[in-house]
Amino acid sequence: MLTAIIPKIPMRNRALTYTYYVEKLGFKYIGSDDFDQYLIVEKDGLQIHFFEFKTLDPKENYGQIYIRTKDVDKLYQDFLQNKVEIHPNGHLANKPWGQREFALLDPDNNLLTFGQDKS
C-alpha cells in the first residue's frame, strides 16, 4: 500500500531553486536532467519535487511543506551557520500544539516548516 508522500511545489527558476536547496539547505540533487522544467532533491531519504511555474507570483504562492525531524535544534543551528534566512515569524520555538519548530521561505515563497514532537 502507501509507502511515502512526496510534495511537488512550484519554482520559477530551476537554477535558483537548485542553489537554495542543494547549496544552502544541504539537499542532494537526484534527478531530472532530461526535463528542464522539473527538479528533484533529497535529504535523509525525503524527496521534494519542483515543477516549473515561470509566471508564479511569489506573493500569491501558498505552497507549504511540514518536515518532521529528530533533532530540530541541530538542524536550526546548521541552517544558521550556513546563513539560511529564517522566516521572520518562524524562529525556533516550542509551540502550544506540542511541536518545537522553525520555518523558512524558499526563493518562490514556499513555506518550509521543520518540527520535532516535544511530548
MARTI-591882 format. One record per atom (N, C-alpha, C): residue number from 1; chain; atom name; x, y, z. Coordinates in steps of 0.05 Angstrom, whole numbers, plus 5000, padded with zeros to 4 digits. Atoms other than C-alpha are relative to their C-alpha. Layout:
! MARTI-591882
REC vextor votor lumtor   px   py   pz
REC    NUM     A     CA    X    Y    Z
...
This chain:
! MARTI-591882
REC vextor votor lumtor   px   py   pz
REC      1     A      N 5016 4976 5000
REC      1     A     CA 5000 5000 5000
REC      1     A      C 5017 5025 5000
REC      2     A      N 4986 4975 5001
REC      2     A     CA 5024 5071 5014
REC      2     A      C 5028 4997 5013
REC      3     A      N 4973 5002 4990
REC      3     A     CA 5099 5079 5024
REC      3     A      C 5014 5027 5005
REC      4     A      N 4987 4974 4997
REC      4     A     CA 5116 5153 5020
REC      4     A      C 4981 5022 4989
REC      5     A      N 5014 4977 5012
REC      5     A     CA 5089 5222 5006
REC      5     A      C 5022 5019 4991
REC      6     A      N 4979 4982 5011
REC      6     A     CA 5129 5268 4961
REC      6     A      C 4986 5026 4990
REC      7     A      N 5012 4975 5008
REC      7     A     CA 5109 5341 4957
REC      7     A      C 5011 5009 4973
REC      8     A      N 4993 4987 5025
REC      8     A     CA 5110 5376 4889
REC      8     A      C 4992 5029 5003
REC      9     A      N 5005 4972 4996
REC      9     A     CA 5117 5451 4895
REC      9     A      C 5011 5016 4977
REC     10     A      N 4992 4984 5023
REC     10     A     CA 5126 5507 4845
REC     10     A      C 5027 5014 5003
REC     11     A      N 4975 4985 5001
REC     11     A     CA 5191 5540 4824
REC     11     A      C 4999 5018 4975
REC     12     A      N 4999 4982 5023
REC     12     A     CA 5203 5599 4777
REC     12     A      C 5026 4995 4985
REC     13     A      N 4974 5001 5012
REC     13     A     CA 5277 5587 4764
REC     13     A      C 5014 4975 5011
REC     14     A      N 4988 5026 4992
REC     14     A     CA 5308 5517 4766
REC     14     A      C 5028 5004 5013
REC     15     A      N 4973 4996 4989
REC     15     A     CA 5379 5542 4778
REC     15     A      C 5000 5013 5028
REC     16     A      N 5003 4987 4973
REC     16     A     CA 5358 5587 4836
REC     16     A      C 4990 4981 5021
REC     17     A      N 5010 5020 4981
REC     17     A     CA 5318 5531 4868
REC     17     A      C 5021 4980 5006
REC     18     A      N 4978 5019 4995
REC     18     A     CA 5375 5483 4859
REC     18     A      C 5021 5011 5020
REC     19     A      N 4980 4987 4983
REC     19     A     CA 5424 5531 4891
REC     19     A      C 4990 5002 5029
REC     20     A      N 5010 4997 4973
REC     20     A     CA 5379 5544 4951
REC     20     A      C 4998 4973 5014
REC     21     A      N 5004 5025 4987
REC     21     A     CA 5362 5472 4966
REC     21     A      C 5025 4983 5003
REC     22     A      N 4976 5016 4999
REC     22     A     CA 5428 5439 4949
REC     22     A      C 5023 5014 5015
REC     23     A      N 4977 4987 4988
REC     23     A     CA 5479 5491 4969
REC     23     A      C 4994 5013 5027
REC     24     A      N 5007 4987 4975
REC     24     A     CA 5442 5526 5026
REC     24     A      C 4989 4980 5020
REC     25     A      N 5014 5018 4981
REC     25     A     CA 5398 5471 5057
REC     25     A      C 5012 4973 5001
REC     26     A      N 4986 5025 4999
REC     26     A     CA 5443 5412 5042
REC     26     A      C 4985 4976 4988
REC     27     A      N 5013 5022 5014
REC     27     A     CA 5396 5371 4999
REC     27     A      C 5019 4990 4978
REC     28     A      N 4984 5011 5021
REC     28     A     CA 5425 5326 4946
REC     28     A      C 4983 5000 4974
REC     29     A      N 5013 5001 5026
REC     29     A     CA 5406 5333 4873
REC     29     A      C 4998 4971 4991
REC     30     A      N 5002 5028 5007
REC     30     A     CA 5378 5266 4850
REC     30     A      C 4988 4996 4972
REC     31     A      N 5009 5006 5027
REC     31     A     CA 5349 5277 4781
REC     31     A      C 4985 5021 4986
REC     32     A      N 5016 4986 5020
REC     32     A     CA 5311 5306 4723
REC     32     A      C 5017 5015 4980
REC     33     A      N 4982 4987 5020
REC     33     A     CA 5369 5323 4676
REC     33     A      C 4986 5001 4973
REC     34     A      N 5013 5001 5027
REC     34     A     CA 5325 5305 4616
REC     34     A      C 4976 5018 4998
REC     35     A      N 5024 4984 5000
REC     35     A     CA 5269 5352 4636
REC     35     A      C 5006 5026 5015
REC     36     A      N 4991 4975 4988
REC     36     A     CA 5290 5424 4649
REC     36     A      C 4978 5014 5018
REC     37     A      N 5021 4988 4985
REC     37     A     CA 5222 5442 4678
REC     37     A      C 4993 4986 5026
REC     38     A      N 5005 5016 4976
REC     38     A     CA 5228 5394 4736
REC     38     A      C 5026 4997 5015
REC     39     A      N 4976 5003 4983
REC     39     A     CA 5276 5385 4795
REC     39     A      C 4993 4982 5023
REC     40     A      N 5004 5018 4978
REC     40     A     CA 5283 5331 4847
REC     40     A      C 5024 5002 5019
REC     41     A      N 4979 5000 4980
REC     41     A     CA 5323 5337 4912
REC     41     A      C 4993 4981 5022
REC     42     A      N 5004 5019 4979
REC     42     A     CA 5332 5291 4971
REC     42     A      C 5018 5006 5024
REC     43     A      N 4984 4998 4976
REC     43     A     CA 5356 5295 5043
REC     43     A      C 4990 4980 5020
REC     44     A      N 5007 5020 4980
REC     44     A     CA 5356 5239 5094
REC     44     A      C 4977 4982 4991
REC     45     A      N 5020 5018 5011
REC     45     A     CA 5312 5196 5049
REC     45     A      C 4973 5013 4993
REC     46     A      N 5024 4985 5007
REC     46     A     CA 5259 5251 5038
REC     46     A      C 5005 5015 4975
REC     47     A      N 4998 4986 5025
REC     47     A     CA 5247 5278 4969
REC     47     A      C 4981 5024 4999
REC     48     A      N 5018 4978 5007
REC     48     A     CA 5218 5344 4946
REC     48     A      C 5003 5003 4969
REC     49     A      N 5000 4996 5029
REC     49     A     CA 5198 5353 4873
REC     49     A      C 4990 5028 4994
REC     50     A      N 5007 4973 5008
REC     50     A     CA 5192 5420 4838
REC     50     A      C 4992 5000 4971
REC     51     A      N 5009 4996 5028
REC     51     A     CA 5154 5438 4775
REC     51     A      C 5003 5029 4993
REC     52     A      N 4996 4973 5010
REC     52     A     CA 5168 5499 4733
REC     52     A      C 4973 5015 4998
REC     53     A      N 5024 4982 5001
REC     53     A     CA 5117 5556 4741
REC     53     A      C 5012 5028 4997
REC     54     A      N 4985 4975 5005
REC     54     A     CA 5152 5616 4708
REC     54     A      C 4984 5025 5007
REC     55     A      N 5017 4976 4995
REC     55     A     CA 5093 5664 4718
REC     55     A      C 4990 5001 5029
REC     56     A      N 5008 5000 4972
REC     56     A     CA 5086 5648 4792
REC     56     A      C 5005 5027 5013
REC     57     A      N 4996 4976 4984
REC     57     A     CA 5076 5710 4834
REC     57     A      C 5005 4990 5029
REC     58     A      N 4994 5011 4973
REC     58     A     CA 5112 5692 4900
REC     58     A      C 4982 5011 5022
REC     59     A      N 5018 4989 4980
REC     59     A     CA 5065 5738 4938
REC     59     A      C 4973 4985 5001
REC     60     A      N 5026 5015 5002
REC     60     A     CA 5007 5693 4916
REC     60     A      C 5005 4970 5002
REC     61     A      N 4993 5029 4998
REC     61     A     CA 5043 5626 4928
REC     61     A      C 4995 4991 5029
REC     62     A      N 5006 5010 4974
REC     62     A     CA 5016 5586 4986
REC     62     A      C 5011 4971 5003
REC     63     A      N 4988 5026 4998
REC     63     A     CA 5060 5524 4976
REC     63     A      C 5012 4996 5028
REC     64     A      N 4991 5005 4973
REC     64     A     CA 5076 5493 5044
REC     64     A      C 5008 4971 5003
REC     65     A      N 4992 5027 4992
REC     65     A     CA 5113 5432 5070
REC     65     A      C 5007 5000 5029
REC     66     A      N 4992 5004 4972
REC     66     A     CA 5118 5408 5142
REC     66     A      C 5018 4975 5000
REC     67     A      N 4980 5022 4999
REC     67     A     CA 5180 5365 5153
REC     67     A      C 5007 4994 5029
REC     68     A      N 4993 5008 4973
REC     68     A     CA 5189 5326 5217
REC     68     A      C 5030 4992 5001
REC     69     A      N 4972 5006 4997
REC     69     A     CA 5259 5318 5244
REC     69     A      C 5005 4988 5028
REC     70     A      N 4994 5011 4974
REC     70     A     CA 5292 5281 5302
REC     70     A      C 5017 5019 5017
REC     71     A      N 4983 4981 4985
REC     71     A     CA 5338 5339 5321
REC     71     A      C 4997 5028 4988
REC     72     A      N 5006 4974 5012
REC     72     A     CA 5306 5405 5304
REC     72     A      C 5020 5022 5009
REC     73     A      N 4981 4980 4990
REC     73     A     CA 5355 5445 5347
REC     73     A      C 5026 4999 4983
REC     74     A      N 4975 5002 5017
REC     74     A     CA 5416 5418 5308
REC     74     A      C 4995 5010 4972
REC     75     A      N 5006 4991 5027
REC     75     A     CA 5382 5429 5241
REC     75     A      C 4998 5030 4999
REC     76     A      N 5002 4971 4998
REC     76     A     CA 5365 5500 5261
REC     76     A      C 5028 5013 5001
REC     77     A      N 4973 4989 4998
REC     77     A     CA 5437 5514 5281
REC     77     A      C 5016 4996 4975
REC     78     A      N 4986 5005 5026
REC     78     A     CA 5464 5482 5217
REC     78     A      C 4991 5020 4979
REC     79     A      N 5009 4980 5019
REC     79     A     CA 5420 5528 5176
REC     79     A      C 5010 5028 5006
REC     80     A      N 4990 4974 4993
REC     80     A     CA 5440 5589 5215
REC     80     A      C 5030 5002 4993
REC     81     A      N 4971 4999 5007
REC     81     A     CA 5514 5571 5205
REC     81     A      C 5004 5003 4970
REC     82     A      N 4998 4999 5029
REC     82     A     CA 5501 5565 5131
REC     82     A      C 4986 5026 4989
REC     83     A      N 5012 4974 5007
REC     83     A     CA 5469 5635 5131
REC     83     A      C 4973 4998 4986
REC     84     A      N 5028 5004 5011
REC     84     A     CA 5399 5609 5114
REC     84     A      C 4982 5020 5016
REC     85     A      N 5018 4980 4988
REC     85     A     CA 5348 5664 5127
REC     85     A      C 4976 4985 5012
REC     86     A      N 5023 5012 4986
REC     86     A     CA 5296 5642 5178
REC     86     A      C 4976 5019 4996
REC     87     A      N 5024 4984 5003
REC     87     A     CA 5224 5665 5168
REC     87     A      C 4998 5020 5023
REC     88     A      N 5002 4980 4978
REC     88     A     CA 5213 5730 5208
REC     88     A      C 4982 4991 5024
REC     89     A      N 5017 5009 4979
REC     89     A     CA 5157 5697 5247
REC     89     A      C 5004 4970 5006
REC     90     A      N 4996 5029 4998
REC     90     A     CA 5188 5627 5246
REC     90     A      C 5025 4991 5014
REC     91     A      N 4976 5009 4986
REC     91     A     CA 5247 5626 5293
REC     91     A      C 4993 4976 5018
REC     92     A      N 5003 5025 4985
REC     92     A     CA 5257 5562 5333
REC     92     A      C 4985 5006 5027
REC     93     A      N 5016 4996 4975
REC     93     A     CA 5205 5557 5389
REC     93     A      C 4983 4975 5005
REC     94     A      N 5019 5021 4992
REC     94     A     CA 5162 5508 5428
REC     94     A      C 4972 5011 4994
REC     95     A      N 5027 4992 5008
REC     95     A     CA 5091 5512 5401
REC     95     A      C 4979 4988 5018
REC     96     A      N 5021 5011 4982
REC     96     A     CA 5026 5502 5440
REC     96     A      C 4989 4973 4991
REC     97     A      N 5010 5026 5010
REC     97     A     CA 5009 5442 5396
REC     97     A      C 5020 4977 5003
REC     98     A      N 4981 5022 4992
REC     98     A     CA 5068 5402 5424
REC     98     A      C 5023 4996 4981
REC     99     A      N 4978 5002 5019
REC     99     A     CA 5119 5416 5369
REC     99     A      C 5021 5021 5007
REC    100     A      N 4978 4981 4999
REC    100     A     CA 5187 5450 5372
REC    100     A      C 5007 5004 4970
REC    101     A      N 4998 4996 5029
REC    101     A     CA 5193 5482 5303
REC    101     A      C 5011 5027 4993
REC    102     A      N 4992 4975 5013
REC    102     A     CA 5220 5536 5257
REC    102     A      C 4992 4999 4971
REC    103     A      N 5009 4999 5027
REC    103     A     CA 5204 5559 5187
REC    103     A      C 5018 5017 4982
REC    104     A      N 4986 4986 5020
REC    104     A     CA 5237 5583 5123
REC    104     A      C 4982 5006 4977
REC    105     A      N 5013 4995 5026
REC    105     A     CA 5213 5614 5058
REC    105     A      C 5021 4996 4979
REC    106     A      N 4981 5004 5022
REC    106     A     CA 5247 5589 4995
REC    106     A      C 4998 5023 4980
REC    107     A      N 5000 4978 5019
REC    107     A     CA 5261 5635 4935
REC    107     A      C 4973 5005 4987
REC    108     A      N 5026 4996 5012
REC    108     A     CA 5190 5624 4910
REC    108     A      C 4977 5003 5020
REC    109     A      N 5018 4996 4978
REC    109     A     CA 5157 5636 4977
REC    109     A      C 4985 4975 5009
REC    110     A      N 5010 5025 4989
REC    110     A     CA 5143 5563 4991
REC    110     A      C 5009 4999 5029
REC    111     A      N 4994 5001 4971
REC    111     A     CA 5139 5555 5067
REC    111     A      C 5009 4973 5008
REC    112     A      N 4990 5025 4989
REC    112     A     CA 5182 5501 5097
REC    112     A      C 5001 5002 5030
REC    113     A      N 5000 5000 4971
REC    113     A     CA 5168 5485 5169
REC    113     A      C 5013 4974 5009
REC    114     A      N 4986 5023 4989
REC    114     A     CA 5214 5437 5207
REC    114     A      C 4992 4997 5029
REC    115     A      N 5010 5004 4973
REC    115     A     CA 5187 5407 5271
REC    115     A      C 5007 4974 5013
REC    116     A      N 4994 5024 4984
REC    116     A     CA 5200 5357 5326
REC    116     A      C 4979 4998 5022
REC    117     A      N 5019 5005 4978
REC    117     A     CA 5150 5326 5374
REC    117     A      C 5013 5004 5027
REC    118     A      N 4989 4995 4974
REC    118     A     CA 5162 5352 5444
REC    118     A      C 4984 4987 5022
REC    119     A      N 5016 5013 4979
REC    119     A     CA 5112 5308 5481
REC    119     A      C 5013 4976 5011
